[in-house]
Amino acid sequence: MWKLAYNILLHILLPFFLVFSLTNRKIRQNLMERLYPNANCTEIKDTIWIHAASIGEAVIAETVVNYIRKRFGFNNFVITTNTYYARDMLRKKYNGIVCIYSLPFDLPYALSRFFGSSTFRSLIIVETELWPNLIWMAKRRNIPVIIINGRISDRTYNTYQNFSFFLKGVFSDISLVLAQSEVHANRFISLGMVPEKVINTGNIKYYREMGYAENERHKRVFITFGSVKERELDVIFEVIDRLKSRYVDYIYVVAPREMNLVDAIENNLVSRLKTMRYSFFRQSEMESVKSVEAIVVDTVGDLLDIYSKSLIAFVGGSLAPYGGQNILEPLFFGTPVLFGPHIENFKDIAETIIKGGAGIKVNNSEELFENICLLIENHILREKMGRDGKKIIDAQKAVMEKTTDIIMGVSYGA
């Protein structure tokens, strides 16, 4: 009954969505691929399919794939994403070694075309993307569905509670939920997931094997504001102006979460500072960019490399009520991290970082400025925070091992 009602509603809304899509560049970029997928690559047999909604989830998917390839010697993967920029980032990184596609819309005919005659051994969903038709179709084909790093944010949890009667029908077709904390595990159970199918494995965002180490060549001159969102820009500009008047030897890097902000950031900074785009900076010799005072990141997938070059990093999406971004990433390189008060999506991670002495929460522009100054001037504190951050990261290898053991066990009985 609910499946029929859901699909009727989808088809009623579809024409309105298609009209809206034509005016939205983000959706328009991969609209046809999601509506009428080309599934040639998915004819591979015995493949593990991983779905990662956007950039953050795509990074987790990449980490899981690389870890399984290295640990188990298994190489048959398909990764799907919702956004074209996450898709393009993964295609660039894997260069055909792993098949990367946009996820078809949750329409039966689009999904059927994508499934084709493939024999997926499992469908792995990163961080709770609940597409009912996708899950139902996988169940009909006897494909185990596993949610990894499962989480339900405060806002989403409140919304889901109103639809728990419907979600129970979706959850019943999910084989396992590997939750990132006890809090999230209990939320899945309270919404209708069978307790025996929920395991608190821990947060695999803590784990990543890096292909590069800290970059000491730039380490002393980069102060980075990463994953910044629109409503935070004025605060960031103000802080940079104040820092630049006190510390003239540093380069201030602003990396927007969304690429449509690049021009606005550049236009603001260029009127006061000698500014360069990162795409030009990374291709230049250090001698030719000595006069640069600010860098605007106009590329996707380079933020980790930038954090590896940073003395200090502020992670955005947190000074305004966006819910936060991945505040762990600077810690991989021993870079102290600062973040704002709006970290609802990373609450447990933030508590771990603060308790472990690896990061500082700031509530406003004044606190952000003062704490950056503190870390610039106090190298003993800065280095201690860096070491404490690495301890948090190193402790998480067991989380990745447990997660991948379960994935391979369900998929192949490994």
Backbone torsions as a table, in degrees:
resi	resn	phi	psi	omega
1	MET	NA	-49.7	-179.3
2	TRP	-67.8	-33.2	178.0
3	LYS	-63.9	-43.1	178.9
4	LEU	-63.7	-46.3	-179.5
5	ALA	-62.0	-41.7	179.1
6	TYR	-60.9	-45.5	-177.6
7	ASN	-71.8	-33.7	174.6
8	ILE	-62.5	-45.4	179.3
9	LEU	-61.5	-42.8	178.5
10	LEU	-56.4	-45.6	-175.4
11	HIS	-75.2	-25.6	173.4
12	ILE	-68.6	-39.9	-176.6
13	LEU	-82.0	-19.2	-173.5
14	LEU	-55.5	-48.6	-179.5
15	PRO	-59.3	-38.9	179.1
16	PHE	-67.2	-39.2	178.6
17	PHE	-64.7	-41.4	-179.3
18	LEU	-64.2	-39.6	176.9
19	VAL	-63.4	-45.1	177.8
20	PHE	-61.4	-38.3	-177.5
21	SER	-60.6	-34.5	-178.2
22	LEU	-66.4	-20.3	179.5
23	THR	-101.0	-1.8	-177.0
24	ASN	-116.8	111.7	-174.4
25	ARG	-61.4	-39.2	-178.7
26	LYS	-57.7	-44.5	-178.3
27	ILE	-78.8	-38.1	-174.8
28	ARG	-64.1	-30.5	-174.4
29	GLN	-59.5	-35.3	179.5
30	ASN	-126.5	27.5	-176.5
31	LEU	-59.3	-50.5	-176.2
32	MET	-67.5	-35.8	179.3
33	GLU	-64.8	-33.1	179.9
34	ARG	-82.8	-29.4	-179.3
35	LEU	-82.9	-37.4	-177.5
36	TYR	-136.5	75.9	-171.2
37	PRO	-68.3	147.2	172.3
38	ASN	-95.3	110.8	-170.6
39	ALA	-105.2	22.1	-176.2
40	ASN	-56.1	-40.7	-175.8
41	CYS	-70.3	-23.8	-175.6
42	THR	-85.9	10.4	173.3
43	GLU	-76.5	-4.1	176.4
44	ILE	-60.2	141.4	-179.2
45	LYS	-92.1	151.5	174.6
46	ASP	54.8	54.0	-176.2
47	THR	-108.0	144.3	170.5
48	ILE	-92.5	124.4	-178.9
49	TRP	-102.3	124.6	178.3
50	ILE	-116.7	127.4	176.3
51	HIS	-107.5	127.6	-179.8
52	ALA	-129.8	116.9	-170.4
53	ALA	-60.1	-55.4	-174.7
54	SER	-139.9	-157.8	-172.0
55	ILE	-58.6	-49.1	-177.7
56	GLY	-58.9	-46.3	179.1
57	GLU	-69.8	-33.1	179.2
58	ALA	-64.8	-36.1	177.1
59	VAL	-64.6	-40.8	176.8
60	ILE	-63.8	-44.9	179.1
61	ALA	-58.9	-43.6	178.7
62	GLU	-60.4	-43.1	180.0
63	THR	-62.9	-44.1	179.4
64	VAL	-63.5	-46.7	179.4
65	VAL	-58.9	-49.3	-177.6
66	ASN	-63.2	-37.5	-179.4
67	TYR	-68.5	-43.4	178.7
68	ILE	-65.2	-42.2	178.8
69	ARG	-59.0	-42.7	-177.5
70	LYS	-73.8	-41.2	-173.2
71	ARG	-82.7	-38.5	-174.7
72	PHE	-109.3	-11.0	-177.8
73	GLY	70.0	22.6	-178.2
74	PHE	-97.7	135.2	-171.8
75	ASN	-129.4	3.2	-176.9
76	ASN	-92.6	97.9	-178.3
77	PHE	-132.5	148.7	165.3
78	VAL	-127.0	131.6	176.4
79	ILE	-117.7	132.8	174.0
80	THR	-116.4	151.6	176.7
81	THR	-135.8	162.9	174.8
82	ASN	-85.2	-35.5	-171.9
83	THR	-101.3	146.3	-179.1
84	TYR	-67.3	-32.5	-176.7
85	TYR	-74.1	-32.4	173.2
86	ALA	-68.7	-41.1	176.6
87	ARG	-59.0	-48.1	-177.0
88	ASP	-67.3	-37.0	177.5
89	MET	-60.7	-45.7	-178.8
90	LEU	-69.5	-38.1	177.4
91	ARG	-61.7	-39.9	178.8
92	LYS	-64.6	-40.8	-177.5
93	LYS	-71.3	-39.2	-174.8
94	TYR	-93.4	-21.5	173.5
95	ASN	49.3	45.1	175.5
96	GLY	91.3	-11.1	-179.9
97	ILE	-67.4	-37.1	175.8
98	VAL	-120.6	137.4	179.8
99	CYS	-78.0	126.1	-177.5
100	ILE	-119.3	127.9	-179.8
101	TYR	-137.1	160.8	166.5
102	SER	-76.6	140.9	178.3
103	LEU	-69.4	130.1	175.1
104	PRO	-59.3	151.2	172.7
105	PHE	-58.7	156.6	-174.8
106	ASP	-77.5	53.0	179.9
107	LEU	-112.5	133.8	-174.2
108	PRO	-52.7	-43.6	-176.4
109	TYR	-71.5	-34.8	177.2
110	ALA	-67.7	-43.0	179.1
111	LEU	-66.3	-40.5	179.4
112	SER	-61.3	-39.7	178.7
113	ARG	-65.1	-39.3	-179.9
114	PHE	-70.1	-44.6	178.9
115	PHE	-59.5	-41.1	179.3
116	GLY	50.2	-134.8	178.5
117	SER	-104.7	19.0	-178.4
118	SER	-68.3	154.7	176.0
119	THR	-119.5	84.5	177.9
120	PHE	-74.4	132.8	178.4
121	ARG	-79.1	-24.9	176.3
122	SER	-166.1	158.0	172.5
123	LEU	-116.5	115.9	-177.7
124	ILE	-104.6	120.4	-179.7
125	ILE	-107.6	123.5	-177.3
126	VAL	-87.8	120.5	172.8
127	GLU	59.0	41.2	163.8
128	THR	70.2	67.4	167.6
129	GLU	-102.4	101.0	-174.6
130	LEU	-94.8	94.3	174.0
131	TRP	-105.3	105.0	-171.7
132	PRO	-55.1	-48.4	-177.9
133	ASN	-63.2	-37.8	177.3
134	LEU	-59.8	-47.4	-178.2
135	ILE	-68.5	-42.5	179.4
136	TRP	-63.5	-41.1	-178.5
137	MET	-68.3	-38.4	176.2
138	ALA	-61.8	-41.4	179.2
139	LYS	-61.8	-43.5	179.8
140	ARG	-62.0	-28.6	-179.6
141	ARG	-94.6	11.5	178.3
142	ASN	60.3	35.9	177.3
143	ILE	-99.5	117.3	178.2
144	PRO	-61.9	136.1	177.7
145	VAL	-109.9	122.5	-178.4
146	ILE	-123.6	126.3	171.3
147	ILE	-91.9	123.6	177.8
148	ILE	-110.9	151.3	-175.5
149	ASN	52.8	37.5	-173.2
150	GLY	-60.1	133.5	179.3
151	ARG	-148.7	149.4	172.8
152	ILE	-132.6	111.9	-176.4
153	SER	-65.6	165.1	179.9
154	ASP	-56.0	-48.2	-177.7
155	ARG	-64.4	-45.4	-179.8
156	THR	-65.1	-38.3	-179.5
157	TYR	-61.4	-42.6	178.9
158	ASN	-63.5	-37.6	178.0
159	THR	-69.3	-45.9	-178.0
160	TYR	-61.8	-30.6	-179.5
161	GLN	-60.2	-30.3	179.4
162	ASN	-74.8	-15.4	-177.8
163	PHE	-121.8	24.5	-176.2
164	SER	-61.3	-30.5	178.3
165	PHE	-62.9	-34.3	178.5
166	PHE	-80.7	-40.6	-176.0
167	LEU	-63.9	-30.3	178.8
168	LYS	-58.2	-36.7	177.5
169	GLY	-68.9	-29.8	176.5
170	VAL	-77.8	-46.8	-178.8
171	PHE	-61.2	-29.8	-177.7
172	SER	-63.9	-22.0	-180.0
173	ASP	-98.4	5.0	176.2
174	ILE	-94.9	129.3	-174.8
175	SER	-74.4	-44.4	-176.9
176	LEU	-150.5	147.7	168.3
177	VAL	-119.5	119.8	174.6
178	LEU	-99.7	96.6	-172.9
179	ALA	-81.6	151.2	-176.6
180	GLN	-84.9	-7.9	175.8
181	SER	-163.1	167.7	178.9
182	GLU	-64.6	-35.8	178.6
183	VAL	-59.5	-48.0	-178.6
184	HIS	-70.2	-34.9	176.6
185	ALA	-59.5	-45.3	180.0
186	ASN	-65.4	-32.3	178.5
187	ARG	-66.5	-42.4	176.9
188	PHE	-60.0	-44.2	-178.3
189	ILE	-64.6	-42.7	-178.4
190	SER	-66.4	-23.0	179.2
191	LEU	-89.6	-2.3	173.6
192	GLY	123.6	-1.0	177.6
193	MET	-74.8	135.0	179.1
194	VAL	-61.8	126.6	-176.1
195	PRO	-53.5	-35.9	-178.8
196	GLU	-66.9	-15.7	-179.8
197	LYS	-98.5	8.4	-178.6
198	VAL	-117.3	125.8	-179.6
199	ILE	-127.1	129.9	174.4
200	ASN	-85.0	97.7	-178.1
201	THR	-94.1	-15.7	-175.7
202	GLY	100.4	173.9	-172.6
203	ASN	-95.6	111.1	-178.0
204	ILE	-78.5	-2.5	171.0
205	LYS	-65.6	-20.1	178.5
206	TYR	-69.3	-22.5	-172.5
207	TYR	-107.4	134.3	170.8
208	ARG	-159.9	135.9	172.8
209	GLU	-92.4	121.8	-175.2
210	MET	-93.9	142.6	176.8
211	GLY	-89.0	-0.5	179.1
212	TYR	-146.8	153.6	-179.1
213	ALA	-99.7	-176.6	176.8
214	GLU	-58.1	137.5	-177.6
215	ASN	-98.3	93.5	-175.9
216	GLU	-69.7	-17.9	180.0
217	ARG	-60.8	-37.8	-179.5
218	HIS	-109.1	-3.6	-168.2
219	LYS	-56.9	-31.8	-174.1
220	ARG	-88.9	-0.7	-177.2
221	VAL	-122.7	-11.4	-177.5
222	PHE	-94.7	124.2	168.1
223	ILE	-121.4	117.4	-166.1
224	THR	-111.6	138.5	171.5
225	PHE	-114.9	99.5	-170.7
226	GLY	-102.3	152.2	177.3
227	SER	54.3	38.9	-177.4
228	VAL	-75.7	140.4	178.6
229	LYS	-110.7	168.6	-166.9
230	GLU	-57.2	-45.5	-175.2
231	ARG	-74.6	-0.9	176.7
232	GLU	-101.2	-10.5	-170.1
233	LEU	-60.7	-43.9	-177.9
234	ASP	-60.3	-39.9	177.6
235	VAL	-64.4	-44.6	-179.2
236	ILE	-62.7	-44.0	179.0
237	PHE	-61.0	-42.3	179.5
238	GLU	-62.1	-44.8	-179.3
239	VAL	-65.0	-41.6	179.2
240	ILE	-62.9	-42.9	178.1
241	ASP	-58.0	-44.3	-178.8
242	ARG	-69.4	-39.7	178.7
243	LEU	-65.6	-41.9	-176.8
244	LYS	-65.1	-31.7	179.0
245	SER	-71.6	-20.3	-179.1
246	ARG	-103.2	-37.8	-176.2
247	TYR	-121.9	99.0	-172.3
248	VAL	-86.5	-9.8	-173.4
249	ASP	-95.2	7.0	-177.5
250	TYR	-108.1	153.2	173.5
251	ILE	-105.3	128.0	-176.3
252	TYR	-100.5	119.1	-173.6
253	VAL	-106.1	126.9	177.6
254	VAL	-116.5	117.2	-179.3
255	ALA	-114.5	104.8	-179.9
256	PRO	-70.9	150.0	175.1
257	ARG	-69.3	-32.2	-177.9
258	GLU	-121.3	134.2	-173.4
259	MET	-67.2	-19.6	179.8
260	ASN	-70.0	-6.7	177.9
261	LEU	-92.1	-6.9	-174.6
262	VAL	-57.4	-49.7	-177.0
263	ASP	-61.7	-42.9	-179.2
264	ALA	-64.0	-40.9	178.7
265	ILE	-65.4	-46.1	-180.0
266	GLU	-61.0	-44.6	-179.2
267	ASN	-62.4	-34.8	179.5
268	ASN	-72.6	-45.2	-175.1
269	LEU	-74.2	-35.9	-172.3
270	VAL	-65.8	-22.0	179.9
271	SER	-74.0	-15.8	-176.0
272	ARG	-125.9	-26.2	-175.6
273	LEU	-128.8	155.1	174.8
274	LYS	-75.0	106.7	-167.3
275	THR	-113.9	143.0	178.8
276	MET	-138.5	147.1	173.0
277	ARG	-77.1	147.9	-176.8
278	TYR	-64.8	-32.4	180.0
279	SER	-60.5	-30.9	175.8
280	PHE	-84.0	-40.1	-176.6
281	PHE	-59.6	-45.0	-174.7
282	ARG	-70.0	-15.7	178.4
283	GLN	-96.0	-2.4	-173.7
284	SER	-101.2	154.6	172.9
285	GLU	-76.6	148.0	-176.3
286	MET	-57.6	-36.1	-178.4
287	GLU	-61.3	-34.6	-175.1
288	SER	-82.0	-8.4	-178.1
289	VAL	-121.0	19.0	-178.2
290	LYS	-61.4	-28.8	-177.1
291	SER	-84.7	-3.5	-177.7
292	VAL	-67.8	134.5	179.1
293	GLU	-109.9	-27.3	-178.8
294	ALA	-142.7	146.8	178.5
295	ILE	-127.3	133.4	174.4
296	VAL	-105.6	123.1	-178.1
297	VAL	-81.4	116.0	-177.4
298	ASP	-115.5	20.4	-178.4
299	THR	-124.5	158.8	178.3
300	VAL	-106.4	136.3	175.1
301	GLY	93.0	5.1	-177.3
302	ASP	-105.6	0.5	-172.9
303	LEU	-64.3	-36.8	177.9
304	LEU	-62.3	-42.1	178.1
305	ASP	-62.1	-37.5	179.0
306	ILE	-67.5	-43.0	177.0
307	TYR	-60.8	-33.6	179.7
308	SER	-67.2	-18.6	179.7
309	LYS	-101.2	3.5	-169.1
310	SER	-98.7	141.5	173.4
311	LEU	-75.8	-41.7	-178.9
312	ILE	-143.4	148.0	177.8
313	ALA	-135.0	132.6	167.4
314	PHE	-103.7	134.0	179.4
315	VAL	-107.9	122.7	-173.2
316	GLY	-82.5	-162.6	-172.1
317	GLY	68.9	15.7	-171.2
318	SER	-131.3	-16.9	176.6
319	LEU	-83.0	-25.8	173.5
320	ALA	-114.0	160.5	-172.7
321	PRO	-73.6	71.0	176.1
322	TYR	-103.6	-16.7	-179.5
323	GLY	101.9	-8.6	176.8
324	GLY	95.4	164.8	173.8
325	GLN	-127.8	-175.8	-172.2
326	ASN	-70.6	100.3	-178.0
327	ILE	-83.4	1.7	179.1
328	LEU	-83.7	-29.1	-166.9
329	GLU	-56.8	-42.0	177.6
330	PRO	-61.4	-28.5	-176.0
331	LEU	-65.8	-23.8	179.0
332	PHE	-60.4	-22.9	-174.6
333	PHE	-115.5	15.3	-179.5
334	GLY	69.3	25.5	-179.9
335	THR	-96.5	119.6	177.5
336	PRO	-58.0	142.5	-175.1
337	VAL	-118.9	141.3	171.5
338	LEU	-120.7	151.1	179.8
339	PHE	-156.6	159.7	-177.6
340	GLY	-83.1	-174.9	-175.8
341	PRO	-80.3	-16.0	-174.4
342	HIS	-93.8	77.8	-174.8
343	ILE	-125.1	41.9	-176.7
344	GLU	-57.6	-34.5	-178.3
345	ASN	-78.1	-9.5	-176.5
346	PHE	-134.3	33.0	-172.9
347	LYS	-59.1	-49.4	-177.2
348	ASP	-67.9	-35.1	178.3
349	ILE	-65.9	-43.5	-179.8
350	ALA	-60.6	-41.9	179.5
351	GLU	-62.1	-41.0	178.9
352	THR	-64.0	-43.4	-178.8
353	ILE	-65.4	-45.1	-179.7
354	ILE	-65.8	-46.1	179.5
355	LYS	-62.3	-36.0	-179.4
356	GLY	-80.5	-4.0	177.2
357	GLY	76.1	21.0	-175.9
358	ALA	-100.1	-8.3	-177.1
359	GLY	-154.7	168.9	-177.4
360	ILE	-131.9	131.7	172.9
361	LYS	-90.2	132.1	178.6
362	VAL	-119.4	146.9	-174.2
363	ASN	-101.9	-16.0	-176.0
364	ASN	-161.2	-178.7	-176.4
365	SER	-63.3	-37.9	-179.1
366	GLU	-63.7	-44.7	178.6
367	GLU	-66.9	-36.0	177.5
368	LEU	-63.0	-48.0	179.0
369	PHE	-60.5	-48.8	-176.0
370	GLU	-63.2	-39.7	-177.6
371	ASN	-75.6	-32.3	173.4
372	ILE	-64.7	-43.4	177.3
373	CYS	-59.5	-44.3	179.1
374	LEU	-57.1	-45.2	-176.8
375	LEU	-73.3	-33.4	176.0
376	ILE	-62.7	-42.7	-171.9
377	GLU	-87.7	-21.6	-177.2
378	ASN	-110.3	87.4	-175.1
379	HIS	-69.4	-26.5	178.9
380	ILE	-66.5	-46.7	177.1
381	LEU	-63.3	-43.0	-178.1
382	ARG	-61.0	-44.7	-178.6
383	GLU	-69.8	-35.9	177.3
384	LYS	-65.0	-42.9	177.8
385	MET	-61.9	-38.2	177.9
386	GLY	-62.7	-44.0	178.7
387	ARG	-65.8	-41.3	179.6
388	ASP	-64.9	-35.5	177.0
389	GLY	-63.7	-41.8	179.6
390	LYS	-66.4	-32.2	176.8
391	LYS	-63.6	-39.8	178.1
392	ILE	-62.3	-43.2	-179.4
393	ILE	-67.4	-46.2	-176.3
394	ASP	-62.5	-30.2	-177.2
395	ALA	-71.5	-7.2	-172.2
396	GLN	-98.7	4.0	179.5
397	LYS	-59.3	-36.9	179.9
398	ALA	-63.3	-31.3	178.9
399	VAL	-65.3	-44.2	178.9
400	MET	-66.9	-40.0	178.4
401	GLU	-60.1	-45.9	-178.8
402	LYS	-64.1	-43.9	-178.8
403	THR	-62.5	-48.1	-177.6
404	THR	-71.4	-30.8	173.9
405	ASP	-60.0	-43.0	-179.4
406	ILE	-67.9	-43.7	179.0
407	ILE	-57.1	-50.0	-177.7
408	MET	-70.7	-32.5	177.5
409	GLY	-64.7	-44.5	178.6
410	VAL	-70.6	-38.4	-174.9
411	SER	-77.9	-39.3	-172.1
412	TYR	-133.2	0.6	-176.1
413	GLY	67.3	28.8	-177.1
414	ALA	-75.4	NA	NA
